[in-house]
Amino acid sequence: MEKIIKLPEPNMKGGMPIMQALAERKSIKEFSDKLISMQQLSDLLWAMFGINRVETGKRTAPSAKNWQSNEMYIITKEATYHYNHKEHSLILLKSGDLRHIAGKQEYSQKAPLNILLISDLAKVDKVNELDKKITASADAGFISQNAYLYCSSEGLACVVRLMIDHDLIGKTLELSEQCWATLALTIGFAK
Ligand SMILES: Cc1cc2nc3c(=O)[nH]c(=O)nc-3n(C[C@H](O)[C@H](O)[C@H](O)COP(=O)(O)O)c2cc1C
């Protein structure tokens, strides 16, 4: 299994008009077993939270104080990867099927692609834990909406989820104490 997967260049020219994408945006919770293509995965991850201004390293979604605390973890049937936004690549974290950590609902555990948004709260310079989580969650909302709009434009199914087991995710992925899962998404083809 490859340790680093260099994603194809994202296609930044395509897509449907923004108003049409908004008109068609919706949550879908029934998924087929078919995985999206590598090009679609590349486009999706870039659209969600890729770098769109190389000079500053800023991203497609805003973040409080530009802390960029959310990281994207990609869970497939075969392996779990960390998205390296600077290289636009996937770093193998764990091989094997970890879909049981993707969410509490059955459909997420069976779907071929889940993305966990995990914030490193150490990057969020707020005094108390609640404010840190509010800040990280607000950032995660923008990233998630980008996923919805990309999926809407591409005719893919998408749902954002909060029903996740934070402890299970933290333990399984061996995350530091300061890492906290903000939101999860299931993405693919509608059944
Ligand atoms: C913050 C947030 C958390 C959500 N959590 C879940 C969840 O855990 N499980 C789920 O099936 N859907 C979840 N949803 C999706 C909602 O059920 C869905 O957005 C809502 O029913 C409205 O449908 P629409 O997205 O098609 O407009 C969540 C949505 C948001 C914004």
The ligand as a Tripos MOL2 file, in Angstrom:
@<TRIPOS>MOLECULE
LIG
   31    33     1     0     0
SMALL
NO_CHARGES

@<TRIPOS>ATOM
      1 C1        -24.1640   20.5890   12.3430 C.3       1 LIG1
      2 C2        -24.9280   19.4910   11.6430 C.ar      1 LIG1
      3 C3        -24.9080   18.2180   12.1770 C.ar      1 LIG1
      4 C4        -25.5580   17.1750   11.5230 C.ar      1 LIG1
      5 N1        -25.4440   15.9170   12.0280 N.ar      1 LIG1
      6 C5        -26.0010   14.8770   11.3720 C.ar      1 LIG1
      7 C6        -25.8040   13.5540   11.8590 C.ar      1 LIG1
      8 O1        -25.1170   13.3000   12.8270 O.2       1 LIG1
      9 N2        -26.3910   12.5640   11.1620 N.ar      1 LIG1
     10 C7        -27.1350   12.7790   10.0320 C.ar      1 LIG1
     11 O2        -27.6340   11.7990    9.4610 O.2       1 LIG1
     12 N3        -27.3210   14.0240    9.5440 N.ar      1 LIG1
     13 C8        -26.7740   15.0810   10.1840 C.ar      1 LIG1
     14 N4        -26.9060   16.3550    9.6760 N.ar      1 LIG1
     15 C9        -27.6320   16.5730    8.4150 C.3       1 LIG1
     16 C10       -29.0430   17.1230    8.6820 C.3       1 LIG1
     17 O3        -29.8970   16.0610    9.0490 O.3       1 LIG1
     18 C11       -29.5640   17.8100    7.4070 C.3       1 LIG1
     19 O4        -28.6950   18.8440    7.0270 O.3       1 LIG1
     20 C12       -30.9510   18.3680    7.6580 C.3       1 LIG1
     21 O5        -31.8930   17.3300    7.7860 O.3       1 LIG1
     22 C13       -31.4170   19.3040    6.5580 C.3       1 LIG1
     23 O6        -31.3970   18.6160    5.3130 O.3       1 LIG1
     24 P1        -30.6360   19.2390    4.0640 P.3       1 LIG1
     25 O7        -29.1610   19.2440    4.3810 O.co2     1 LIG1
     26 O8        -30.9690   18.3260    2.9200 O.co2     1 LIG1
     27 O9        -31.1350   20.6250    3.8760 O.co2     1 LIG1
     28 C14       -26.2900   17.4170   10.3250 C.ar      1 LIG1
     29 C15       -26.3140   18.7160    9.8070 C.ar      1 LIG1
     30 C16       -25.6360   19.7370   10.4440 C.ar      1 LIG1
     31 C17       -25.6510   21.1300    9.8410 C.3       1 LIG1
@<TRIPOS>BOND
     1     1     2 1
     2     2     3 ar
     3     2    30 ar
     4     3     4 ar
     5     4     5 ar
     6     4    28 ar
     7     5     6 ar
     8     6     7 ar
     9     6    13 1
    10     7     8 2
    11     7     9 ar
    12     9    10 ar
    13    10    11 2
    14    10    12 ar
    15    12    13 ar
    16    13    14 ar
    17    14    15 1
    18    14    28 ar
    19    15    16 1
    20    16    17 1
    21    16    18 1
    22    18    19 1
    23    18    20 1
    24    20    21 1
    25    20    22 1
    26    22    23 1
    27    23    24 1
    28    24    25 2
    29    24    26 1
    30    24    27 1
    31    28    29 ar
    32    29    30 ar
    33    30    31 1
@<TRIPOS>SUBSTRUCTURE
     1 LIG1         1 GROUP 0 **** ****
